[in-house]
Structure formats: C-alpha cells, structure tokens
Amino acid sequence: MTETTPEAVFTAATTAFSRGDIDGWLARAHDDIVLEFPYAPPGSPTRVEGKQAAGEYLRAVPAQIDFEEVTHLDVHQTVDPDTAIVEWSAKGRIKATGAPYEMAYVVVLTLTDGLMKEYRDYWNPLVLAETLS
C-alpha cells in the first residue's frame, strides 16, 4: 500500500468496504484504531477499540447492506497533515428487504504511521432505523 494521506487511505478503505472487503478496510487500520460513533442509537456501541474489535463490528454491515456506490466524497484536509474531515454519501439496498439505502456521513479521520488510528463517524441512525423497518 502506498496510500499515506488521509484522503488516499480513506478512499482505498471505503472502496474496499463498499465491496464487502472488510479485510481490505482493516489493512489500512492501525492495530490500536478507535472507532467512535457519537450518534449511535441506544444499544449500539459508541466506541470500538482495536483492530480485532473493529473487524467484528464492521463485518455485520455488509451482511445487512449492499453498497452500490459512493455518491459524494469531499475531503477537507486540516492543518494537521494526518487529519482530515471527510463528507461522503453512499447508496445501496438493504439485503433483507431490497429497500433503498441512502446515507450521508461526516468522518473525522486521523492517521498514525499512514494507518487509520481515529475514525469518528457522524451519521444519522434514524435513517437506518426507517430503512430497516
């Protein structure tokens, strides 16, 4: 892997994830990665620590959602070369029902040694709840 900027790492990781390749996403994650979900619904984790736990958490997503495309991607590099704010949107289908899935996300991403170390993901859990119901 030659990706070293937050934009390149995020893009490669998201491409892998949208194809259901969780190992490809994890290949770009630091062993001590921390995932944070400030708007997680009750009963869902707001923080996941470590690469193994991140893998366990992430593997459930492509089992439920078939991502068809990233519809928007805008990366805002901060003054810290290892940190960026990423606005992105994706669409796809809920596998169990075939219902359409569309979600907008904002991620604050920080790299350490060229790998994702902090991934703070802001998304609207109400959209997912409505789609799954």
Phi and psi in radians as a Rosetta constraint file:
Dihedral C 1 N 2 CA 2 C 2 CIRCULARHARMONIC -1.939 0.35
Dihedral N 2 CA 2 C 2 N 3 CIRCULARHARMONIC 0.026 0.35
Dihedral C 2 N 3 CA 3 C 3 CIRCULARHARMONIC -1.205 0.35
Dihedral N 3 CA 3 C 3 N 4 CIRCULARHARMONIC 2.266 0.35
Dihedral C 3 N 4 CA 4 C 4 CIRCULARHARMONIC -2.340 0.35
Dihedral N 4 CA 4 C 4 N 5 CIRCULARHARMONIC -0.218 0.35
Dihedral C 4 N 5 CA 5 C 5 CIRCULARHARMONIC -1.628 0.35
Dihedral N 5 CA 5 C 5 N 6 CIRCULARHARMONIC 2.710 0.35
Dihedral C 5 N 6 CA 6 C 6 CIRCULARHARMONIC -0.964 0.35
Dihedral N 6 CA 6 C 6 N 7 CIRCULARHARMONIC -0.697 0.35
Dihedral C 6 N 7 CA 7 C 7 CIRCULARHARMONIC -1.096 0.35
Dihedral N 7 CA 7 C 7 N 8 CIRCULARHARMONIC -0.823 0.35
Dihedral C 7 N 8 CA 8 C 8 CIRCULARHARMONIC -1.162 0.35
Dihedral N 8 CA 8 C 8 N 9 CIRCULARHARMONIC -0.734 0.35
Dihedral C 8 N 9 CA 9 C 9 CIRCULARHARMONIC -1.156 0.35
Dihedral N 9 CA 9 C 9 N 10 CIRCULARHARMONIC -0.798 0.35
Dihedral C 9 N 10 CA 10 C 10 CIRCULARHARMONIC -1.064 0.35
Dihedral N 10 CA 10 C 10 N 11 CIRCULARHARMONIC -0.805 0.35
Dihedral C 10 N 11 CA 11 C 11 CIRCULARHARMONIC -1.068 0.35
Dihedral N 11 CA 11 C 11 N 12 CIRCULARHARMONIC -0.798 0.35
Dihedral C 11 N 12 CA 12 C 12 CIRCULARHARMONIC -1.143 0.35
Dihedral N 12 CA 12 C 12 N 13 CIRCULARHARMONIC -0.742 0.35
Dihedral C 12 N 13 CA 13 C 13 CIRCULARHARMONIC -1.147 0.35
Dihedral N 13 CA 13 C 13 N 14 CIRCULARHARMONIC -0.743 0.35
Dihedral C 13 N 14 CA 14 C 14 CIRCULARHARMONIC -1.197 0.35
Dihedral N 14 CA 14 C 14 N 15 CIRCULARHARMONIC -0.645 0.35
Dihedral C 14 N 15 CA 15 C 15 CIRCULARHARMONIC -1.069 0.35
Dihedral N 15 CA 15 C 15 N 16 CIRCULARHARMONIC -0.795 0.35
Dihedral C 15 N 16 CA 16 C 16 CIRCULARHARMONIC -1.078 0.35
Dihedral N 16 CA 16 C 16 N 17 CIRCULARHARMONIC -0.832 0.35
Dihedral C 16 N 17 CA 17 C 17 CIRCULARHARMONIC -1.043 0.35
Dihedral N 17 CA 17 C 17 N 18 CIRCULARHARMONIC -0.773 0.35
Dihedral C 17 N 18 CA 18 C 18 CIRCULARHARMONIC -1.156 0.35
Dihedral N 18 CA 18 C 18 N 19 CIRCULARHARMONIC -0.339 0.35
Dihedral C 18 N 19 CA 19 C 19 CIRCULARHARMONIC -1.595 0.35
Dihedral N 19 CA 19 C 19 N 20 CIRCULARHARMONIC 0.044 0.35
Dihedral C 19 N 20 CA 20 C 20 CIRCULARHARMONIC 1.440 0.35
Dihedral N 20 CA 20 C 20 N 21 CIRCULARHARMONIC 0.196 0.35
Dihedral C 20 N 21 CA 21 C 21 CIRCULARHARMONIC -1.607 0.35
Dihedral N 21 CA 21 C 21 N 22 CIRCULARHARMONIC 1.404 0.35
Dihedral C 21 N 22 CA 22 C 22 CIRCULARHARMONIC -1.144 0.35
Dihedral N 22 CA 22 C 22 N 23 CIRCULARHARMONIC -0.644 0.35
Dihedral C 22 N 23 CA 23 C 23 CIRCULARHARMONIC -1.076 0.35
Dihedral N 23 CA 23 C 23 N 24 CIRCULARHARMONIC -0.626 0.35
Dihedral C 23 N 24 CA 24 C 24 CIRCULARHARMONIC -1.126 0.35
Dihedral N 24 CA 24 C 24 N 25 CIRCULARHARMONIC -0.663 0.35
Dihedral C 24 N 25 CA 25 C 25 CIRCULARHARMONIC -1.162 0.35
Dihedral N 25 CA 25 C 25 N 26 CIRCULARHARMONIC -0.812 0.35
Dihedral C 25 N 26 CA 26 C 26 CIRCULARHARMONIC -1.136 0.35
Dihedral N 26 CA 26 C 26 N 27 CIRCULARHARMONIC -0.459 0.35
Dihedral C 26 N 27 CA 27 C 27 CIRCULARHARMONIC -1.100 0.35
Dihedral N 27 CA 27 C 27 N 28 CIRCULARHARMONIC -0.337 0.35
Dihedral C 27 N 28 CA 28 C 28 CIRCULARHARMONIC -1.804 0.35
Dihedral N 28 CA 28 C 28 N 29 CIRCULARHARMONIC 0.185 0.35
Dihedral C 28 N 29 CA 29 C 29 CIRCULARHARMONIC -1.870 0.35
Dihedral N 29 CA 29 C 29 N 30 CIRCULARHARMONIC 2.447 0.35
Dihedral C 29 N 30 CA 30 C 30 CIRCULARHARMONIC -1.188 0.35
Dihedral N 30 CA 30 C 30 N 31 CIRCULARHARMONIC 2.604 0.35
Dihedral C 30 N 31 CA 31 C 31 CIRCULARHARMONIC -0.978 0.35
Dihedral N 31 CA 31 C 31 N 32 CIRCULARHARMONIC -0.556 0.35
Dihedral C 31 N 32 CA 32 C 32 CIRCULARHARMONIC -1.770 0.35
Dihedral N 32 CA 32 C 32 N 33 CIRCULARHARMONIC 0.518 0.35
Dihedral C 32 N 33 CA 33 C 33 CIRCULARHARMONIC -1.018 0.35
Dihedral N 33 CA 33 C 33 N 34 CIRCULARHARMONIC 2.562 0.35
Dihedral C 33 N 34 CA 34 C 34 CIRCULARHARMONIC -2.167 0.35
Dihedral N 34 CA 34 C 34 N 35 CIRCULARHARMONIC 2.123 0.35
Dihedral C 34 N 35 CA 35 C 35 CIRCULARHARMONIC -1.740 0.35
Dihedral N 35 CA 35 C 35 N 36 CIRCULARHARMONIC 2.315 0.35
Dihedral C 35 N 36 CA 36 C 36 CIRCULARHARMONIC -2.195 0.35
Dihedral N 36 CA 36 C 36 N 37 CIRCULARHARMONIC 2.411 0.35
Dihedral C 36 N 37 CA 37 C 37 CIRCULARHARMONIC -2.255 0.35
Dihedral N 37 CA 37 C 37 N 38 CIRCULARHARMONIC 1.442 0.35
Dihedral C 37 N 38 CA 38 C 38 CIRCULARHARMONIC -1.008 0.35
Dihedral N 38 CA 38 C 38 N 39 CIRCULARHARMONIC -0.477 0.35
Dihedral C 38 N 39 CA 39 C 39 CIRCULARHARMONIC -1.875 0.35
Dihedral N 39 CA 39 C 39 N 40 CIRCULARHARMONIC 0.397 0.35
Dihedral C 39 N 40 CA 40 C 40 CIRCULARHARMONIC -1.040 0.35
Dihedral N 40 CA 40 C 40 N 41 CIRCULARHARMONIC 2.457 0.35
Dihedral C 40 N 41 CA 41 C 41 CIRCULARHARMONIC -1.228 0.35
Dihedral N 41 CA 41 C 41 N 42 CIRCULARHARMONIC 2.804 0.35
Dihedral C 41 N 42 CA 42 C 42 CIRCULARHARMONIC -0.937 0.35
Dihedral N 42 CA 42 C 42 N 43 CIRCULARHARMONIC 2.386 0.35
Dihedral C 42 N 43 CA 43 C 43 CIRCULARHARMONIC 1.594 0.35
Dihedral N 43 CA 43 C 43 N 44 CIRCULARHARMONIC -0.203 0.35
Dihedral C 43 N 44 CA 44 C 44 CIRCULARHARMONIC -1.796 0.35
Dihedral N 44 CA 44 C 44 N 45 CIRCULARHARMONIC 2.618 0.35
Dihedral C 44 N 45 CA 45 C 45 CIRCULARHARMONIC -1.192 0.35
Dihedral N 45 CA 45 C 45 N 46 CIRCULARHARMONIC 2.496 0.35
Dihedral C 45 N 46 CA 46 C 46 CIRCULARHARMONIC -1.700 0.35
Dihedral N 46 CA 46 C 46 N 47 CIRCULARHARMONIC -0.207 0.35
Dihedral C 46 N 47 CA 47 C 47 CIRCULARHARMONIC -2.615 0.35
Dihedral N 47 CA 47 C 47 N 48 CIRCULARHARMONIC 2.318 0.35
Dihedral C 47 N 48 CA 48 C 48 CIRCULARHARMONIC -2.235 0.35
Dihedral N 48 CA 48 C 48 N 49 CIRCULARHARMONIC 2.190 0.35
Dihedral C 48 N 49 CA 49 C 49 CIRCULARHARMONIC -2.028 0.35
Dihedral N 49 CA 49 C 49 N 50 CIRCULARHARMONIC 2.293 0.35
Dihedral C 49 N 50 CA 50 C 50 CIRCULARHARMONIC 1.671 0.35
Dihedral N 50 CA 50 C 50 N 51 CIRCULARHARMONIC 2.621 0.35
Dihedral C 50 N 51 CA 51 C 51 CIRCULARHARMONIC -1.099 0.35
Dihedral N 51 CA 51 C 51 N 52 CIRCULARHARMONIC -0.722 0.35
Dihedral C 51 N 52 CA 52 C 52 CIRCULARHARMONIC -1.125 0.35
Dihedral N 52 CA 52 C 52 N 53 CIRCULARHARMONIC -0.813 0.35
Dihedral C 52 N 53 CA 53 C 53 CIRCULARHARMONIC -1.123 0.35
Dihedral N 53 CA 53 C 53 N 54 CIRCULARHARMONIC -0.653 0.35
Dihedral C 53 N 54 CA 54 C 54 CIRCULARHARMONIC -1.087 0.35
Dihedral N 54 CA 54 C 54 N 55 CIRCULARHARMONIC -0.741 0.35
Dihedral C 54 N 55 CA 55 C 55 CIRCULARHARMONIC -1.072 0.35
Dihedral N 55 CA 55 C 55 N 56 CIRCULARHARMONIC -0.762 0.35
Dihedral C 55 N 56 CA 56 C 56 CIRCULARHARMONIC -1.084 0.35
Dihedral N 56 CA 56 C 56 N 57 CIRCULARHARMONIC -0.741 0.35
Dihedral C 56 N 57 CA 57 C 57 CIRCULARHARMONIC -1.132 0.35
Dihedral N 57 CA 57 C 57 N 58 CIRCULARHARMONIC -0.829 0.35
Dihedral C 57 N 58 CA 58 C 58 CIRCULARHARMONIC -1.252 0.35
Dihedral N 58 CA 58 C 58 N 59 CIRCULARHARMONIC -0.509 0.35
Dihedral C 58 N 59 CA 59 C 59 CIRCULARHARMONIC -1.099 0.35
Dihedral N 59 CA 59 C 59 N 60 CIRCULARHARMONIC -0.397 0.35
Dihedral C 59 N 60 CA 60 C 60 CIRCULARHARMONIC -1.289 0.35
Dihedral N 60 CA 60 C 60 N 61 CIRCULARHARMONIC -0.425 0.35
Dihedral C 60 N 61 CA 61 C 61 CIRCULARHARMONIC -1.198 0.35
Dihedral N 61 CA 61 C 61 N 62 CIRCULARHARMONIC -0.954 0.35
Dihedral C 61 N 62 CA 62 C 62 CIRCULARHARMONIC -1.185 0.35
Dihedral N 62 CA 62 C 62 N 63 CIRCULARHARMONIC -0.223 0.35
Dihedral C 62 N 63 CA 63 C 63 CIRCULARHARMONIC -1.263 0.35
Dihedral N 63 CA 63 C 63 N 64 CIRCULARHARMONIC -0.397 0.35
Dihedral C 63 N 64 CA 64 C 64 CIRCULARHARMONIC -1.830 0.35
Dihedral N 64 CA 64 C 64 N 65 CIRCULARHARMONIC -0.557 0.35
Dihedral C 64 N 65 CA 65 C 65 CIRCULARHARMONIC -2.182 0.35
Dihedral N 65 CA 65 C 65 N 66 CIRCULARHARMONIC 2.313 0.35
Dihedral C 65 N 66 CA 66 C 66 CIRCULARHARMONIC -1.736 0.35
Dihedral N 66 CA 66 C 66 N 67 CIRCULARHARMONIC 1.807 0.35
Dihedral C 66 N 67 CA 67 C 67 CIRCULARHARMONIC -1.329 0.35
Dihedral N 67 CA 67 C 67 N 68 CIRCULARHARMONIC 2.214 0.35
Dihedral C 67 N 68 CA 68 C 68 CIRCULARHARMONIC -1.696 0.35
Dihedral N 68 CA 68 C 68 N 69 CIRCULARHARMONIC -0.678 0.35
Dihedral C 68 N 69 CA 69 C 69 CIRCULARHARMONIC -2.882 0.35
Dihedral N 69 CA 69 C 69 N 70 CIRCULARHARMONIC 2.676 0.35
Dihedral C 69 N 70 CA 70 C 70 CIRCULARHARMONIC -1.520 0.35
Dihedral N 70 CA 70 C 70 N 71 CIRCULARHARMONIC 2.087 0.35
Dihedral C 70 N 71 CA 71 C 71 CIRCULARHARMONIC -1.663 0.35
Dihedral N 71 CA 71 C 71 N 72 CIRCULARHARMONIC -0.251 0.35
Dihedral C 71 N 72 CA 72 C 72 CIRCULARHARMONIC -2.717 0.35
Dihedral N 72 CA 72 C 72 N 73 CIRCULARHARMONIC 2.397 0.35
Dihedral C 72 N 73 CA 73 C 73 CIRCULARHARMONIC -2.590 0.35
Dihedral N 73 CA 73 C 73 N 74 CIRCULARHARMONIC 2.073 0.35
Dihedral C 73 N 74 CA 74 C 74 CIRCULARHARMONIC -2.389 0.35
Dihedral N 74 CA 74 C 74 N 75 CIRCULARHARMONIC 2.055 0.35
Dihedral C 74 N 75 CA 75 C 75 CIRCULARHARMONIC -1.868 0.35
Dihedral N 75 CA 75 C 75 N 76 CIRCULARHARMONIC 2.224 0.35
Dihedral C 75 N 76 CA 76 C 76 CIRCULARHARMONIC -1.933 0.35
Dihedral N 76 CA 76 C 76 N 77 CIRCULARHARMONIC 1.858 0.35
Dihedral C 76 N 77 CA 77 C 77 CIRCULARHARMONIC -1.282 0.35
Dihedral N 77 CA 77 C 77 N 78 CIRCULARHARMONIC 2.304 0.35
Dihedral C 77 N 78 CA 78 C 78 CIRCULARHARMONIC -1.525 0.35
Dihedral N 78 CA 78 C 78 N 79 CIRCULARHARMONIC 3.141 0.35
Dihedral C 78 N 79 CA 79 C 79 CIRCULARHARMONIC -1.208 0.35
Dihedral N 79 CA 79 C 79 N 80 CIRCULARHARMONIC -0.361 0.35
Dihedral C 79 N 80 CA 80 C 80 CIRCULARHARMONIC -1.457 0.35
Dihedral N 80 CA 80 C 80 N 81 CIRCULARHARMONIC 2.058 0.35
Dihedral C 80 N 81 CA 81 C 81 CIRCULARHARMONIC -1.118 0.35
Dihedral N 81 CA 81 C 81 N 82 CIRCULARHARMONIC -0.234 0.35
Dihedral C 81 N 82 CA 82 C 82 CIRCULARHARMONIC -1.709 0.35
Dihedral N 82 CA 82 C 82 N 83 CIRCULARHARMONIC 0.038 0.35
Dihedral C 82 N 83 CA 83 C 83 CIRCULARHARMONIC -2.223 0.35
Dihedral N 83 CA 83 C 83 N 84 CIRCULARHARMONIC 2.372 0.35
Dihedral C 83 N 84 CA 84 C 84 CIRCULARHARMONIC -2.465 0.35
Dihedral N 84 CA 84 C 84 N 85 CIRCULARHARMONIC 2.736 0.35
Dihedral C 84 N 85 CA 85 C 85 CIRCULARHARMONIC -1.906 0.35
Dihedral N 85 CA 85 C 85 N 86 CIRCULARHARMONIC 2.196 0.35
Dihedral C 85 N 86 CA 86 C 86 CIRCULARHARMONIC -2.040 0.35
Dihedral N 86 CA 86 C 86 N 87 CIRCULARHARMONIC 2.162 0.35
Dihedral C 86 N 87 CA 87 C 87 CIRCULARHARMONIC -1.803 0.35
Dihedral N 87 CA 87 C 87 N 88 CIRCULARHARMONIC 2.206 0.35
Dihedral C 87 N 88 CA 88 C 88 CIRCULARHARMONIC -2.633 0.35
Dihedral N 88 CA 88 C 88 N 89 CIRCULARHARMONIC 2.762 0.35
Dihedral C 88 N 89 CA 89 C 89 CIRCULARHARMONIC -2.359 0.35
Dihedral N 89 CA 89 C 89 N 90 CIRCULARHARMONIC 2.630 0.35
Dihedral C 89 N 90 CA 90 C 90 CIRCULARHARMONIC -2.422 0.35
Dihedral N 90 CA 90 C 90 N 91 CIRCULARHARMONIC 2.712 0.35
Dihedral C 90 N 91 CA 91 C 91 CIRCULARHARMONIC -2.385 0.35
Dihedral N 91 CA 91 C 91 N 92 CIRCULARHARMONIC 2.746 0.35
Dihedral C 91 N 92 CA 92 C 92 CIRCULARHARMONIC -3.094 0.35
Dihedral N 92 CA 92 C 92 N 93 CIRCULARHARMONIC -2.598 0.35
Dihedral C 92 N 93 CA 93 C 93 CIRCULARHARMONIC -2.399 0.35
Dihedral N 93 CA 93 C 93 N 94 CIRCULARHARMONIC 2.558 0.35
Dihedral C 93 N 94 CA 94 C 94 CIRCULARHARMONIC -1.338 0.35
Dihedral N 94 CA 94 C 94 N 95 CIRCULARHARMONIC 2.158 0.35
Dihedral C 94 N 95 CA 95 C 95 CIRCULARHARMONIC -1.111 0.35
Dihedral N 95 CA 95 C 95 N 96 CIRCULARHARMONIC -0.671 0.35
Dihedral C 95 N 96 CA 96 C 96 CIRCULARHARMONIC -1.223 0.35
Dihedral N 96 CA 96 C 96 N 97 CIRCULARHARMONIC -0.538 0.35
Dihedral C 96 N 97 CA 97 C 97 CIRCULARHARMONIC -2.103 0.35
Dihedral N 97 CA 97 C 97 N 98 CIRCULARHARMONIC -0.317 0.35
Dihedral C 97 N 98 CA 98 C 98 CIRCULARHARMONIC 1.406 0.35
Dihedral N 98 CA 98 C 98 N 99 CIRCULARHARMONIC 0.038 0.35
Dihedral C 98 N 99 CA 99 C 99 CIRCULARHARMONIC -1.132 0.35
Dihedral N 99 CA 99 C 99 N 100 CIRCULARHARMONIC 2.557 0.35
Dihedral C 99 N 100 CA 100 C 100 CIRCULARHARMONIC -1.189 0.35
Dihedral N 100 CA 100 C 100 N 101 CIRCULARHARMONIC 2.584 0.35
Dihedral C 100 N 101 CA 101 C 101 CIRCULARHARMONIC -2.194 0.35
Dihedral N 101 CA 101 C 101 N 102 CIRCULARHARMONIC 2.204 0.35
Dihedral C 101 N 102 CA 102 C 102 CIRCULARHARMONIC -2.437 0.35
Dihedral N 102 CA 102 C 102 N 103 CIRCULARHARMONIC 2.266 0.35
Dihedral C 102 N 103 CA 103 C 103 CIRCULARHARMONIC -2.512 0.35
Dihedral N 103 CA 103 C 103 N 104 CIRCULARHARMONIC 2.459 0.35
Dihedral C 103 N 104 CA 104 C 104 CIRCULARHARMONIC -1.868 0.35
Dihedral N 104 CA 104 C 104 N 105 CIRCULARHARMONIC 2.434 0.35
Dihedral C 104 N 105 CA 105 C 105 CIRCULARHARMONIC -2.263 0.35
Dihedral N 105 CA 105 C 105 N 106 CIRCULARHARMONIC 2.687 0.35
Dihedral C 105 N 106 CA 106 C 106 CIRCULARHARMONIC -2.255 0.35
Dihedral N 106 CA 106 C 106 N 107 CIRCULARHARMONIC 2.185 0.35
Dihedral C 106 N 107 CA 107 C 107 CIRCULARHARMONIC -2.100 0.35
Dihedral N 107 CA 107 C 107 N 108 CIRCULARHARMONIC 2.301 0.35
Dihedral C 107 N 108 CA 108 C 108 CIRCULARHARMONIC -1.760 0.35
Dihedral N 108 CA 108 C 108 N 109 CIRCULARHARMONIC 2.004 0.35
Dihedral C 108 N 109 CA 109 C 109 CIRCULARHARMONIC -2.038 0.35
Dihedral N 109 CA 109 C 109 N 110 CIRCULARHARMONIC 2.262 0.35
Dihedral C 109 N 110 CA 110 C 110 CIRCULARHARMONIC -2.191 0.35
Dihedral N 110 CA 110 C 110 N 111 CIRCULARHARMONIC 2.294 0.35
Dihedral C 110 N 111 CA 111 C 111 CIRCULARHARMONIC -1.724 0.35
Dihedral N 111 CA 111 C 111 N 112 CIRCULARHARMONIC 2.664 0.35
Dihedral C 111 N 112 CA 112 C 112 CIRCULARHARMONIC -2.332 0.35
Dihedral N 112 CA 112 C 112 N 113 CIRCULARHARMONIC 2.198 0.35
Dihedral C 112 N 113 CA 113 C 113 CIRCULARHARMONIC 0.964 0.35
Dihedral N 113 CA 113 C 113 N 114 CIRCULARHARMONIC 0.624 0.35
Dihedral C 113 N 114 CA 114 C 114 CIRCULARHARMONIC 1.356 0.35
Dihedral N 114 CA 114 C 114 N 115 CIRCULARHARMONIC 0.144 0.35
Dihedral C 114 N 115 CA 115 C 115 CIRCULARHARMONIC -2.109 0.35
Dihedral N 115 CA 115 C 115 N 116 CIRCULARHARMONIC 2.645 0.35
Dihedral C 115 N 116 CA 116 C 116 CIRCULARHARMONIC -1.142 0.35
Dihedral N 116 CA 116 C 116 N 117 CIRCULARHARMONIC 2.131 0.35
Dihedral C 116 N 117 CA 117 C 117 CIRCULARHARMONIC -1.944 0.35
Dihedral N 117 CA 117 C 117 N 118 CIRCULARHARMONIC -0.701 0.35
Dihedral C 117 N 118 CA 118 C 118 CIRCULARHARMONIC -2.240 0.35
Dihedral N 118 CA 118 C 118 N 119 CIRCULARHARMONIC 2.203 0.35
Dihedral C 118 N 119 CA 119 C 119 CIRCULARHARMONIC -2.316 0.35
Dihedral N 119 CA 119 C 119 N 120 CIRCULARHARMONIC 1.673 0.35
Dihedral C 119 N 120 CA 120 C 120 CIRCULARHARMONIC -1.728 0.35
Dihedral N 120 CA 120 C 120 N 121 CIRCULARHARMONIC 2.028 0.35
Dihedral C 120 N 121 CA 121 C 121 CIRCULARHARMONIC -1.970 0.35
Dihedral N 121 CA 121 C 121 N 122 CIRCULARHARMONIC 1.992 0.35
Dihedral C 121 N 122 CA 122 C 122 CIRCULARHARMONIC -1.787 0.35
Dihedral N 122 CA 122 C 122 N 123 CIRCULARHARMONIC 2.033 0.35
Dihedral C 122 N 123 CA 123 C 123 CIRCULARHARMONIC -2.561 0.35
Dihedral N 123 CA 123 C 123 N 124 CIRCULARHARMONIC 2.862 0.35
Dihedral C 123 N 124 CA 124 C 124 CIRCULARHARMONIC -1.691 0.35
Dihedral N 124 CA 124 C 124 N 125 CIRCULARHARMONIC 1.848 0.35
Dihedral C 124 N 125 CA 125 C 125 CIRCULARHARMONIC -1.149 0.35
Dihedral N 125 CA 125 C 125 N 126 CIRCULARHARMONIC -0.343 0.35
Dihedral C 125 N 126 CA 126 C 126 CIRCULARHARMONIC -1.148 0.35
Dihedral N 126 CA 126 C 126 N 127 CIRCULARHARMONIC -0.585 0.35
Dihedral C 126 N 127 CA 127 C 127 CIRCULARHARMONIC -1.106 0.35
Dihedral N 127 CA 127 C 127 N 128 CIRCULARHARMONIC -0.793 0.35
Dihedral C 127 N 128 CA 128 C 128 CIRCULARHARMONIC -1.152 0.35
Dihedral N 128 CA 128 C 128 N 129 CIRCULARHARMONIC -0.739 0.35
Dihedral C 128 N 129 CA 129 C 129 CIRCULARHARMONIC -1.057 0.35
Dihedral N 129 CA 129 C 129 N 130 CIRCULARHARMONIC -0.743 0.35
Dihedral C 129 N 130 CA 130 C 130 CIRCULARHARMONIC -1.164 0.35
Dihedral N 130 CA 130 C 130 N 131 CIRCULARHARMONIC -0.655 0.35
Dihedral C 130 N 131 CA 131 C 131 CIRCULARHARMONIC -1.217 0.35
Dihedral N 131 CA 131 C 131 N 132 CIRCULARHARMONIC -0.649 0.35
Dihedral C 131 N 132 CA 132 C 132 CIRCULARHARMONIC -1.393 0.35
Dihedral N 132 CA 132 C 132 N 133 CIRCULARHARMONIC -0.320 0.35
